[in-house]
Amino acid sequence: MLYMKEDNNILTRIVDSLDIETFIACKNEEEGRMMGLAIMNKLGFRDTDIVFIEFLGCGARIRMRANIHKPGDSYGWLYL
């Protein structure tokens, strides 16, 4: 088990991006896309995108990406 101090943010350990994949019940692909971005926003991520979406009749399989660090950022994991 990874031990971390309470004041450490686990997201600083992510080197670049975090992907989340799920199936969302929706009417069409566009609604699925809007719902996926709303989920990422609700989770507190600001720099997000839809990497993959496939509408399958009753919903959409969707993979969403949150960019945690970009080239040139101050990388928290460098100082571990």
Secondary structure, DSSP 8 states (H G I E B T S, - for coil): -----TT--GGGG-SSEEEEEEEEE-SSHHHHHHHHHHHHHHTT--SEEEEEEEE-SSEEEEEEEEE---TTS--GGGG-
